[in-house]
Amino acid sequence: MKCDICRNEIAKSFLGKIKGTYIKINKDKKIVCDECQSRYKNLKEKFS
Ligand SMILES: [Zn+2]
């Protein structure tokens, strides 16, 4: 699973759960890594 913003592989926790977050941009579901998520928070309003 790759981050839709930075294209880096998203790390997985030991339970196999990805350390990423799904966000919605124009009806598209995107998966972003934690790093991009914190960066993206400021941009979120812009896209939604
Ligand atoms: Zn990322």
mmCIF file of the protein (N, C-alpha, C, O) and its ligand, coordinates in Angstrom:
data_MODEL
# 
_entry.id   MODEL 
# 
loop_
_entity.id 
_entity.type 
_entity.pdbx_number_of_molecules 
1 polymer     1 
2 non-polymer 1 
# 
_entity_poly.entity_id                      1 
_entity_poly.type                           'polypeptide(L)' 
_entity_poly.nstd_linkage                   no 
_entity_poly.nstd_monomer                   no 
_entity_poly.pdbx_seq_one_letter_code       MKCDICRNEIAKSFLGKIKGTYIKINKDKKIVCDECQSRYKNLKEKFS 
_entity_poly.pdbx_seq_one_letter_code_can   MKCDICRNEIAKSFLGKIKGTYIKINKDKKIVCDECQSRYKNLKEKFS 
_entity_poly.pdbx_strand_id                 A 
# 
loop_
_entity_poly_seq.entity_id 
_entity_poly_seq.num 
_entity_poly_seq.mon_id 
_entity_poly_seq.hetero 
1 1  MET n 
1 2  LYS n 
1 3  CYS n 
1 4  ASP n 
1 5  ILE n 
1 6  CYS n 
1 7  ARG n 
1 8  ASN n 
1 9  GLU n 
1 10 ILE n 
1 11 ALA n 
1 12 LYS n 
1 13 SER n 
1 14 PHE n 
1 15 LEU n 
1 16 GLY n 
1 17 LYS n 
1 18 ILE n 
1 19 LYS n 
1 20 GLY n 
1 21 THR n 
1 22 TYR n 
1 23 ILE n 
1 24 LYS n 
1 25 ILE n 
1 26 ASN n 
1 27 LYS n 
1 28 ASP n 
1 29 LYS n 
1 30 LYS n 
1 31 ILE n 
1 32 VAL n 
1 33 CYS n 
1 34 ASP n 
1 35 GLU n 
1 36 CYS n 
1 37 GLN n 
1 38 SER n 
1 39 ARG n 
1 40 TYR n 
1 41 LYS n 
1 42 ASN n 
1 43 LEU n 
1 44 LYS n 
1 45 GLU n 
1 46 LYS n 
1 47 PHE n 
1 48 SER n 
# 
loop_
_struct_asym.id 
_struct_asym.entity_id 
A 1 
B 2 
# 
loop_
_chem_comp.id 
_chem_comp.type 
_chem_comp.mon_nstd_flag 
ALA 'L-peptide linking' y 
ARG 'L-peptide linking' y 
ASN 'L-peptide linking' y 
ASP 'L-peptide linking' y 
CYS 'L-peptide linking' y 
GLN 'L-peptide linking' y 
GLU 'L-peptide linking' y 
GLY 'peptide linking'   y 
ILE 'L-peptide linking' y 
LEU 'L-peptide linking' y 
LYS 'L-peptide linking' y 
MET 'L-peptide linking' y 
PHE 'L-peptide linking' y 
SER 'L-peptide linking' y 
THR 'L-peptide linking' y 
TYR 'L-peptide linking' y 
VAL 'L-peptide linking' y 
ZN  non-polymer         . 
# 
_pdbx_entity_nonpoly.entity_id   2 
_pdbx_entity_nonpoly.name        ? 
_pdbx_entity_nonpoly.comp_id     ZN 
# 
_pdbx_nonpoly_scheme.asym_id         B 
_pdbx_nonpoly_scheme.entity_id       2 
_pdbx_nonpoly_scheme.mon_id          ZN 
_pdbx_nonpoly_scheme.ndb_seq_num     1 
_pdbx_nonpoly_scheme.pdb_seq_num     101 
_pdbx_nonpoly_scheme.auth_seq_num    101 
_pdbx_nonpoly_scheme.pdb_mon_id      ZN 
_pdbx_nonpoly_scheme.auth_mon_id     ZN 
_pdbx_nonpoly_scheme.pdb_strand_id   A 
_pdbx_nonpoly_scheme.pdb_ins_code    . 
# 
loop_
_atom_site.group_PDB 
_atom_site.id 
_atom_site.type_symbol 
_atom_site.label_atom_id 
_atom_site.label_alt_id 
_atom_site.label_comp_id 
_atom_site.label_asym_id 
_atom_site.label_entity_id 
_atom_site.label_seq_id 
_atom_site.pdbx_PDB_ins_code 
_atom_site.Cartn_x 
_atom_site.Cartn_y 
_atom_site.Cartn_z 
_atom_site.occupancy 
_atom_site.B_iso_or_equiv 
_atom_site.pdbx_formal_charge 
_atom_site.auth_seq_id 
_atom_site.auth_comp_id 
_atom_site.auth_asym_id 
_atom_site.auth_atom_id 
_atom_site.pdbx_PDB_model_num 
ATOM   1   N  N  . MET A 1 1  ? 0.839   -1.195 0.000  1.00 0.00 ? 1   MET A N  1 
ATOM   2   C  CA . MET A 1 1  ? 0.000   0.000  0.000  1.00 0.00 ? 1   MET A CA 1 
ATOM   3   C  C  . MET A 1 1  ? 0.876   1.248  0.000  1.00 0.00 ? 1   MET A C  1 
ATOM   4   O  O  . MET A 1 1  ? 1.731   1.426  0.867  1.00 0.00 ? 1   MET A O  1 
ATOM   5   N  N  . LYS A 1 2  ? 0.646   2.098  -0.981 1.00 0.00 ? 2   LYS A N  1 
ATOM   6   C  CA . LYS A 1 2  ? 1.478   3.291  -1.085 1.00 0.00 ? 2   LYS A CA 1 
ATOM   7   C  C  . LYS A 1 2  ? 0.673   4.544  -0.805 1.00 0.00 ? 2   LYS A C  1 
ATOM   8   O  O  . LYS A 1 2  ? -0.518  4.624  -1.105 1.00 0.00 ? 2   LYS A O  1 
ATOM   9   N  N  . CYS A 1 3  ? 1.346   5.512  -0.228 1.00 0.00 ? 3   CYS A N  1 
ATOM   10  C  CA . CYS A 1 3  ? 0.737   6.805  0.037  1.00 0.00 ? 3   CYS A CA 1 
ATOM   11  C  C  . CYS A 1 3  ? 0.379   7.468  -1.293 1.00 0.00 ? 3   CYS A C  1 
ATOM   12  O  O  . CYS A 1 3  ? 1.182   7.475  -2.227 1.00 0.00 ? 3   CYS A O  1 
ATOM   13  N  N  . ASP A 1 4  ? -0.815  8.017  -1.369 1.00 0.00 ? 4   ASP A N  1 
ATOM   14  C  CA . ASP A 1 4  ? -1.267  8.637  -2.612 1.00 0.00 ? 4   ASP A CA 1 
ATOM   15  C  C  . ASP A 1 4  ? -0.667  10.023 -2.830 1.00 0.00 ? 4   ASP A C  1 
ATOM   16  O  O  . ASP A 1 4  ? -0.807  10.613 -3.901 1.00 0.00 ? 4   ASP A O  1 
ATOM   17  N  N  . ILE A 1 5  ? -0.014  10.519 -1.821 1.00 0.00 ? 5   ILE A N  1 
ATOM   18  C  CA . ILE A 1 5  ? 0.578   11.852 -1.973 1.00 0.00 ? 5   ILE A CA 1 
ATOM   19  C  C  . ILE A 1 5  ? 2.076   11.770 -2.247 1.00 0.00 ? 5   ILE A C  1 
ATOM   20  O  O  . ILE A 1 5  ? 2.563   12.313 -3.239 1.00 0.00 ? 5   ILE A O  1 
ATOM   21  N  N  . CYS A 1 6  ? 2.793   11.097 -1.375 1.00 0.00 ? 6   CYS A N  1 
ATOM   22  C  CA . CYS A 1 6  ? 4.247   11.058 -1.551 1.00 0.00 ? 6   CYS A CA 1 
ATOM   23  C  C  . CYS A 1 6  ? 4.727   9.785  -2.247 1.00 0.00 ? 6   CYS A C  1 
ATOM   24  O  O  . CYS A 1 6  ? 5.899   9.668  -2.608 1.00 0.00 ? 6   CYS A O  1 
ATOM   25  N  N  . ARG A 1 7  ? 3.806   8.829  -2.432 1.00 0.00 ? 7   ARG A N  1 
ATOM   26  C  CA . ARG A 1 7  ? 4.134   7.585  -3.128 1.00 0.00 ? 7   ARG A CA 1 
ATOM   27  C  C  . ARG A 1 7  ? 5.100   6.694  -2.373 1.00 0.00 ? 7   ARG A C  1 
ATOM   28  O  O  . ARG A 1 7  ? 5.653   5.752  -2.941 1.00 0.00 ? 7   ARG A O  1 
ATOM   29  N  N  . ASN A 1 8  ? 5.301   6.978  -1.125 1.00 0.00 ? 8   ASN A N  1 
ATOM   30  C  CA . ASN A 1 8  ? 6.134   6.091  -0.317 1.00 0.00 ? 8   ASN A CA 1 
ATOM   31  C  C  . ASN A 1 8  ? 5.296   4.946  0.229  1.00 0.00 ? 8   ASN A C  1 
ATOM   32  O  O  . ASN A 1 8  ? 4.085   5.071  0.416  1.00 0.00 ? 8   ASN A O  1 
ATOM   33  N  N  . GLU A 1 9  ? 5.946   3.863  0.471  1.00 0.00 ? 9   GLU A N  1 
ATOM   34  C  CA . GLU A 1 9  ? 5.269   2.716  1.072  1.00 0.00 ? 9   GLU A CA 1 
ATOM   35  C  C  . GLU A 1 9  ? 4.822   3.085  2.479  1.00 0.00 ? 9   GLU A C  1 
ATOM   36  O  O  . GLU A 1 9  ? 5.595   3.642  3.258  1.00 0.00 ? 9   GLU A O  1 
ATOM   37  N  N  . ILE A 1 10 ? 3.577   2.772  2.798  1.00 0.00 ? 10  ILE A N  1 
ATOM   38  C  CA . ILE A 1 10 ? 3.071   3.076  4.127  1.00 0.00 ? 10  ILE A CA 1 
ATOM   39  C  C  . ILE A 1 10 ? 3.403   1.933  5.069  1.00 0.00 ? 10  ILE A C  1 
ATOM   40  O  O  . ILE A 1 10 ? 3.167   0.764  4.766  1.00 0.00 ? 10  ILE A O  1 
ATOM   41  N  N  . ALA A 1 11 ? 3.949   2.292  6.204  1.00 0.00 ? 11  ALA A N  1 
ATOM   42  C  CA . ALA A 1 11 ? 4.361   1.282  7.180  1.00 0.00 ? 11  ALA A CA 1 
ATOM   43  C  C  . ALA A 1 11 ? 3.148   0.571  7.752  1.00 0.00 ? 11  ALA A C  1 
ATOM   44  O  O  . ALA A 1 11 ? 2.051   1.125  7.816  1.00 0.00 ? 11  ALA A O  1 
ATOM   45  N  N  . LYS A 1 12 ? 3.372   -0.666 8.165  1.00 0.00 ? 12  LYS A N  1 
ATOM   46  C  CA . LYS A 1 12 ? 2.308   -1.422 8.793  1.00 0.00 ? 12  LYS A CA 1 
ATOM   47  C  C  . LYS A 1 12 ? 2.649   -1.675 10.251 1.00 0.00 ? 12  LYS A C  1 
ATOM   48  O  O  . LYS A 1 12 ? 3.810   -1.870 10.612 1.00 0.00 ? 12  LYS A O  1 
ATOM   49  N  N  . SER A 1 13 ? 1.636   -1.667 11.062 1.00 0.00 ? 13  SER A N  1 
ATOM   50  C  CA . SER A 1 13 ? 1.850   -2.000 12.473 1.00 0.00 ? 13  SER A CA 1 
ATOM   51  C  C  . SER A 1 13 ? 1.998   -3.506 12.603 1.00 0.00 ? 13  SER A C  1 
ATOM   52  O  O  . SER A 1 13 ? 1.785   -4.241 11.638 1.00 0.00 ? 13  SER A O  1 
ATOM   53  N  N  . PHE A 1 14 ? 2.354   -3.960 13.771 1.00 0.00 ? 14  PHE A N  1 
ATOM   54  C  CA . PHE A 1 14 ? 2.557   -5.394 13.962 1.00 0.00 ? 14  PHE A CA 1 
ATOM   55  C  C  . PHE A 1 14 ? 1.264   -6.190 13.800 1.00 0.00 ? 14  PHE A C  1 
ATOM   56  O  O  . PHE A 1 14 ? 1.306   -7.408 13.627 1.00 0.00 ? 14  PHE A O  1 
ATOM   57  N  N  . LEU A 1 15 ? 0.141   -5.526 13.852 1.00 0.00 ? 15  LEU A N  1 
ATOM   58  C  CA . LEU A 1 15 ? -1.136  -6.207 13.644 1.00 0.00 ? 15  LEU A CA 1 
ATOM   59  C  C  . LEU A 1 15 ? -1.527  -6.235 12.165 1.00 0.00 ? 15  LEU A C  1 
ATOM   60  O  O  . LEU A 1 15 ? -2.593  -6.728 11.795 1.00 0.00 ? 15  LEU A O  1 
ATOM   61  N  N  . GLY A 1 16 ? -0.652  -5.703 11.346 1.00 0.00 ? 16  GLY A N  1 
ATOM   62  C  CA . GLY A 1 16 ? -0.931  -5.683 9.925  1.00 0.00 ? 16  GLY A CA 1 
ATOM   63  C  C  . GLY A 1 16 ? -1.801  -4.532 9.496  1.00 0.00 ? 16  GLY A C  1 
ATOM   64  O  O  . GLY A 1 16 ? -2.239  -4.450 8.349  1.00 0.00 ? 16  GLY A O  1 
ATOM   65  N  N  . LYS A 1 17 ? -2.041  -3.656 10.426 1.00 0.00 ? 17  LYS A N  1 
ATOM   66  C  CA . LYS A 1 17 ? -2.853  -2.486 10.110 1.00 0.00 ? 17  LYS A CA 1 
ATOM   67  C  C  . LYS A 1 17 ? -1.955  -1.394 9.549  1.00 0.00 ? 17  LYS A C  1 
ATOM   68  O  O  . LYS A 1 17 ? -0.904  -1.091 10.113 1.00 0.00 ? 17  LYS A O  1 
ATOM   69  N  N  . ILE A 1 18 ? -2.369  -0.816 8.457  1.00 0.00 ? 18  ILE A N  1 
ATOM   70  C  CA . ILE A 1 18 ? -1.509  0.205  7.871  1.00 0.00 ? 18  ILE A CA 1 
ATOM   71  C  C  . ILE A 1 18 ? -1.529  1.474  8.704  1.00 0.00 ? 18  ILE A C  1 
ATOM   72  O  O  . ILE A 1 18 ? -2.556  1.886  9.244  1.00 0.00 ? 18  ILE A O  1 
ATOM   73  N  N  . LYS A 1 19 ? -0.345  2.076  8.783  1.00 0.00 ? 19  LYS A N  1 
ATOM   74  C  CA . LYS A 1 19 ? -0.224  3.313  9.545  1.00 0.00 ? 19  LYS A CA 1 
ATOM   75  C  C  . LYS A 1 19 ? -0.516  4.483  8.633  1.00 0.00 ? 19  LYS A C  1 
ATOM   76  O  O  . LYS A 1 19 ? 0.325   5.353  8.404  1.00 0.00 ? 19  LYS A O  1 
ATOM   77  N  N  . GLY A 1 20 ? -1.696  4.478  8.134  1.00 0.00 ? 20  GLY A N  1 
ATOM   78  C  CA . GLY A 1 20 ? -2.103  5.551  7.238  1.00 0.00 ? 20  GLY A CA 1 
ATOM   79  C  C  . GLY A 1 20 ? -3.546  5.908  7.511  1.00 0.00 ? 20  GLY A C  1 
ATOM   80  O  O  . GLY A 1 20 ? -4.204  5.304  8.358  1.00 0.00 ? 20  GLY A O  1 
ATOM   81  N  N  . THR A 1 21 ? -4.022  6.884  6.793  1.00 0.00 ? 21  THR A N  1 
ATOM   82  C  CA . THR A 1 21 ? -5.383  7.344  6.994  1.00 0.00 ? 21  THR A CA 1 
ATOM   83  C  C  . THR A 1 21 ? -6.062  7.520  5.642  1.00 0.00 ? 21  THR A C  1 
ATOM   84  O  O  . THR A 1 21 ? -5.451  7.975  4.675  1.00 0.00 ? 21  THR A O  1 
ATOM   85  N  N  . TYR A 1 22 ? -7.323  7.154  5.597  1.00 0.00 ? 22  TYR A N  1 
ATOM   86  C  CA . TYR A 1 22 ? -8.068  7.407  4.374  1.00 0.00 ? 22  TYR A CA 1 
ATOM   87  C  C  . TYR A 1 22 ? -8.650  8.807  4.423  1.00 0.00 ? 22  TYR A C  1 
ATOM   88  O  O  . TYR A 1 22 ? -9.252  9.221  5.414  1.00 0.00 ? 22  TYR A O  1 
ATOM   89  N  N  . ILE A 1 23 ? -8.457  9.507  3.349  1.00 0.00 ? 23  ILE A N  1 
ATOM   90  C  CA . ILE A 1 23 ? -9.052  10.831 3.250  1.00 0.00 ? 23  ILE A CA 1 
ATOM   91  C  C  . ILE A 1 23 ? -9.851  10.887 1.951  1.00 0.00 ? 23  ILE A C  1 
ATOM   92  O  O  . ILE A 1 23 ? -9.618  10.108 1.027  1.00 0.00 ? 23  ILE A O  1 
ATOM   93  N  N  . LYS A 1 24 ? -10.770 11.797 1.902  1.00 0.00 ? 24  LYS A N  1 
ATOM   94  C  CA . LYS A 1 24 ? -11.599 11.920 0.711  1.00 0.00 ? 24  LYS A CA 1 
ATOM   95  C  C  . LYS A 1 24 ? -11.258 13.207 -0.022 1.00 0.00 ? 24  LYS A C  1 
ATOM   96  O  O  . LYS A 1 24 ? -11.301 14.298 0.545  1.00 0.00 ? 24  LYS A O  1 
ATOM   97  N  N  . ILE A 1 25 ? -10.921 13.054 -1.279 1.00 0.00 ? 25  ILE A N  1 
ATOM   98  C  CA . ILE A 1 25 ? -10.688 14.222 -2.111 1.00 0.00 ? 25  ILE A CA 1 
ATOM   99  C  C  . ILE A 1 25 ? -11.591 14.105 -3.327 1.00 0.00 ? 25  ILE A C  1 
ATOM   100 O  O  . ILE A 1 25 ? -11.444 13.187 -4.133 1.00 0.00 ? 25  ILE A O  1 
ATOM   101 N  N  . ASN A 1 26 ? -12.505 15.018 -3.451 1.00 0.00 ? 26  ASN A N  1 
ATOM   102 C  CA . ASN A 1 26 ? -13.419 14.991 -4.602 1.00 0.00 ? 26  ASN A CA 1 
ATOM   103 C  C  . ASN A 1 26 ? -13.994 13.603 -4.863 1.00 0.00 ? 26  ASN A C  1 
ATOM   104 O  O  . ASN A 1 26 ? -13.898 13.083 -5.975 1.00 0.00 ? 26  ASN A O  1 
ATOM   105 N  N  . LYS A 1 27 ? -14.583 13.017 -3.852 1.00 0.00 ? 27  LYS A N  1 
ATOM   106 C  CA . LYS A 1 27 ? -15.218 11.702 -3.931 1.00 0.00 ? 27  LYS A CA 1 
ATOM   107 C  C  . LYS A 1 27 ? -14.238 10.548 -4.077 1.00 0.00 ? 27  LYS A C  1 
ATOM   108 O  O  . LYS A 1 27 ? -14.642 9.385  -4.050 1.00 0.00 ? 27  LYS A O  1 
ATOM   109 N  N  . ASP A 1 28 ? -12.975 10.851 -4.231 1.00 0.00 ? 28  ASP A N  1 
ATOM   110 C  CA . ASP A 1 28 ? -11.969 9.805  -4.313 1.00 0.00 ? 28  ASP A CA 1 
ATOM   111 C  C  . ASP A 1 28 ? -11.437 9.489  -2.929 1.00 0.00 ? 28  ASP A C  1 
ATOM   112 O  O  . ASP A 1 28 ? -11.149 10.385 -2.134 1.00 0.00 ? 28  ASP A O  1 
ATOM   113 N  N  . LYS A 1 29 ? -11.314 8.221  -2.660 1.00 0.00 ? 29  LYS A N  1 
ATOM   114 C  CA . LYS A 1 29 ? -10.743 7.811  -1.396 1.00 0.00 ? 29  LYS A CA 1 
ATOM   115 C  C  . LYS A 1 29 ? -9.238  7.656  -1.585 1.00 0.00 ? 29  LYS A C  1 
ATOM   116 O  O  . LYS A 1 29 ? -8.777  6.903  -2.443 1.00 0.00 ? 29  LYS A O  1 
ATOM   117 N  N  . LYS A 1 30 ? -8.501  8.367  -0.785 1.00 0.00 ? 30  LYS A N  1 
ATOM   118 C  CA . LYS A 1 30 ? -7.049  8.300  -0.885 1.00 0.00 ? 30  LYS A CA 1 
ATOM   119 C  C  . LYS A 1 30 ? -6.478  7.794  0.425  1.00 0.00 ? 30  LYS A C  1 
ATOM   120 O  O  . LYS A 1 30 ? -6.992  8.072  1.509  1.00 0.00 ? 30  LYS A O  1 
ATOM   121 N  N  . ILE A 1 31 ? -5.410  7.051  0.289  1.00 0.00 ? 31  ILE A N  1 
ATOM   122 C  CA . ILE A 1 31 ? -4.701  6.611  1.488  1.00 0.00 ? 31  ILE A CA 1 
ATOM   123 C  C  . ILE A 1 31 ? -3.430  7.435  1.613  1.00 0.00 ? 31  ILE A C  1 
ATOM   124 O  O  . ILE A 1 31 ? -2.650  7.548  0.667  1.00 0.00 ? 31  ILE A O  1 
ATOM   125 N  N  . VAL A 1 32 ? -3.237  7.999  2.779  1.00 0.00 ? 32  VAL A N  1 
ATOM   126 C  CA . VAL A 1 32 ? -2.035  8.800  2.989  1.00 0.00 ? 32  VAL A CA 1 
ATOM   127 C  C  . VAL A 1 32 ? -1.294  8.315  4.234  1.00 0.00 ? 32  VAL A C  1 
ATOM   128 O  O  . VAL A 1 32 ? -1.901  7.826  5.187  1.00 0.00 ? 32  VAL A O  1 
ATOM   129 N  N  . CYS A 1 33 ? 0.006   8.460  4.203  1.00 0.00 ? 33  CYS A N  1 
ATOM   130 C  CA . CYS A 1 33 ? 0.809   8.084  5.353  1.00 0.00 ? 33  CYS A CA 1 
ATOM   131 C  C  . CYS A 1 33 ? 0.663   9.131  6.462  1.00 0.00 ? 33  CYS A C  1 
ATOM   132 O  O  . CYS A 1 33 ? 0.137   10.224 6.252  1.00 0.00 ? 33  CYS A O  1 
ATOM   133 N  N  . ASP A 1 34 ? 1.140   8.760  7.632  1.00 0.00 ? 34  ASP A N  1 
ATOM   134 C  CA . ASP A 1 34 ? 1.022   9.671  8.773  1.00 0.00 ? 34  ASP A CA 1 
ATOM   135 C  C  . ASP A 1 34 ? 1.690   11.012 8.510  1.00 0.00 ? 34  ASP A C  1 
ATOM   136 O  O  . ASP A 1 34 ? 1.185   12.069 8.887  1.00 0.00 ? 34  ASP A O  1 
ATOM   137 N  N  . GLU A 1 35 ? 2.818   10.936 7.865  1.00 0.00 ? 35  GLU A N  1 
ATOM   138 C  CA . GLU A 1 35 ? 3.567   12.154 7.585  1.00 0.00 ? 35  GLU A CA 1 
ATOM   139 C  C  . GLU A 1 35 ? 2.773   13.105 6.698  1.00 0.00 ? 35  GLU A C  1 
ATOM   140 O  O  . GLU A 1 35 ? 2.662   14.298 6.976  1.00 0.00 ? 35  GLU A O  1 
ATOM   141 N  N  . CYS A 1 36 ? 2.232   12.552 5.635  1.00 0.00 ? 36  CYS A N  1 
ATOM   142 C  CA . CYS A 1 36 ? 1.454   13.382 4.723  1.00 0.00 ? 36  CYS A CA 1 
ATOM   143 C  C  . CYS A 1 36 ? 0.157   13.833 5.375  1.00 0.00 ? 36  CYS A C  1 
ATOM   144 O  O  . CYS A 1 36 ? -0.349  14.919 5.093  1.00 0.00 ? 36  CYS A O  1 
ATOM   145 N  N  . GLN A 1 37 ? -0.366  13.002 6.232  1.00 0.00 ? 37  GLN A N  1 
ATOM   146 C  CA . GLN A 1 37 ? -1.617  13.358 6.885  1.00 0.00 ? 37  GLN A CA 1 
ATOM   147 C  C  . GLN A 1 37 ? -1.462  14.632 7.699  1.00 0.00 ? 37  GLN A C  1 
ATOM   148 O  O  . GLN A 1 37 ? -2.316  15.517 7.647  1.00 0.00 ? 37  GLN A O  1 
ATOM   149 N  N  . SER A 1 38 ? -0.378  14.724 8.444  1.00 0.00 ? 38  SER A N  1 
ATOM   150 C  CA . SER A 1 38 ? -0.160  15.918 9.254  1.00 0.00 ? 38  SER A CA 1 
ATOM   151 C  C  . SER A 1 38 ? 0.118   17.130 8.368  1.00 0.00 ? 38  SER A C  1 
ATOM   152 O  O  . SER A 1 38 ? -0.275  18.255 8.677  1.00 0.00 ? 38  SER A O  1 
ATOM   153 N  N  . ARG A 1 39 ? 0.801   16.869 7.267  1.00 0.00 ? 39  ARG A N  1 
ATOM   154 C  CA . ARG A 1 39 ? 1.054   17.955 6.333  1.00 0.00 ? 39  ARG A CA 1 
ATOM   155 C  C  . ARG A 1 39 ? -0.233  18.354 5.617  1.00 0.00 ? 39  ARG A C  1 
ATOM   156 O  O  . ARG A 1 39 ? -0.469  19.522 5.306  1.00 0.00 ? 39  ARG A O  1 
ATOM   157 N  N  . TYR A 1 40 ? -1.050  17.339 5.370  1.00 0.00 ? 40  TYR A N  1 
ATOM   158 C  CA . TYR A 1 40 ? -2.226  17.532 4.537  1.00 0.00 ? 40  TYR A CA 1 
ATOM   159 C  C  . TYR A 1 40 ? -3.360  18.227 5.272  1.00 0.00 ? 40  TYR A C  1 
ATOM   160 O  O  . TYR A 1 40 ? -4.240  18.818 4.646  1.00 0.00 ? 40  TYR A O  1 
ATOM   161 N  N  . LYS A 1 41 ? -3.345  18.160 6.577  1.00 0.00 ? 41  LYS A N  1 
ATOM   162 C  CA . LYS A 1 41 ? -4.418  18.753 7.373  1.00 0.00 ? 41  LYS A CA 1 
ATOM   163 C  C  . LYS A 1 41 ? -4.719  20.178 6.966  1.00 0.00 ? 41  LYS A C  1 
ATOM   164 O  O  . LYS A 1 41 ? -5.876  20.591 6.899  1.00 0.00 ? 41  LYS A O  1 
ATOM   165 N  N  . ASN A 1 42 ? -3.675  20.915 6.698  1.00 0.00 ? 42  ASN A N  1 
ATOM   166 C  CA . ASN A 1 42 ? -3.838  22.309 6.319  1.00 0.00 ? 42  ASN A CA 1 
ATOM   167 C  C  . ASN A 1 42 ? -4.452  22.461 4.932  1.00 0.00 ? 42  ASN A C  1 
ATOM   168 O  O  . ASN A 1 42 ? -5.120  23.453 4.638  1.00 0.00 ? 42  ASN A O  1 
ATOM   169 N  N  . LEU A 1 43 ? -4.219  21.477 4.099  1.00 0.00 ? 43  LEU A N  1 
ATOM   170 C  CA . LEU A 1 43 ? -4.709  21.566 2.723  1.00 0.00 ? 43  LEU A CA 1 
ATOM   171 C  C  . LEU A 1 43 ? -6.101  20.975 2.565  1.00 0.00 ? 43  LEU A C  1 
ATOM   172 O  O  . LEU A 1 43 ? -6.772  21.205 1.559  1.00 0.00 ? 43  LEU A O  1 
ATOM   173 N  N  . LYS A 1 44 ? -6.528  20.219 3.555  1.00 0.00 ? 44  LYS A N  1 
ATOM   174 C  CA . LYS A 1 44 ? -7.748  19.459 3.453  1.00 0.00 ? 44  LYS A CA 1 
ATOM   175 C  C  . LYS A 1 44 ? -8.952  20.304 3.022  1.00 0.00 ? 44  LYS A C  1 
ATOM   176 O  O  . LYS A 1 44 ? -9.706  19.923 2.127  1.00 0.00 ? 44  LYS A O  1 
ATOM   177 N  N  . GLU A 1 45 ? -9.110  21.411 3.651  1.00 0.00 ? 45  GLU A N  1 
ATOM   178 C  CA . GLU A 1 45 ? -10.264 22.271 3.343  1.00 0.00 ? 45  GLU A CA 1 
ATOM   179 C  C  . GLU A 1 45 ? -10.242 22.703 1.879  1.00 0.00 ? 45  GLU A C  1 
ATOM   180 O  O  . GLU A 1 45 ? -11.276 22.848 1.228  1.00 0.00 ? 45  GLU A O  1 
ATOM   181 N  N  . LYS A 1 46 ? -9.060  22.895 1.410  1.00 0.00 ? 46  LYS A N  1 
ATOM   182 C  CA . LYS A 1 46 ? -8.855  23.344 0.042  1.00 0.00 ? 46  LYS A CA 1 
ATOM   183 C  C  . LYS A 1 46 ? -9.451  22.348 -0.963 1.00 0.00 ? 46  LYS A C  1 
ATOM   184 O  O  . LYS A 1 46 ? -10.008 22.747 -1.985 1.00 0.00 ? 46  LYS A O  1 
ATOM   185 N  N  . PHE A 1 47 ? -9.327  21.067 -0.666 1.00 0.00 ? 47  PHE A N  1 
ATOM   186 C  CA . PHE A 1 47 ? -9.736  20.046 -1.607 1.00 0.00 ? 47  PHE A CA 1 
ATOM   187 C  C  . PHE A 1 47 ? -11.167 19.552 -1.400 1.00 0.00 ? 47  PHE A C  1 
ATOM   188 O  O  . PHE A 1 47 ? -11.780 19.010 -2.320 1.00 0.00 ? 47  PHE A O  1 
ATOM   189 N  N  . SER A 1 48 ? -11.684 19.736 -0.219 1.00 0.00 ? 48  SER A N  1 
ATOM   190 C  CA . SER A 1 48 ? -13.002 19.178 0.044  1.00 0.00 ? 48  SER A CA 1 
ATOM   191 C  C  . SER A 1 48 ? -14.112 20.155 -0.305 1.00 0.00 ? 48  SER A C  1 
ATOM   192 O  O  . SER A 1 48 ? -15.289 19.836 -0.141 1.00 0.00 ? 48  SER A O  1 
HETATM 193 ZN ZN . ZN  B 2 .  ? 2.937   10.227 2.238  1.00 0.00 2 101 ZN  A ZN 1 
# 
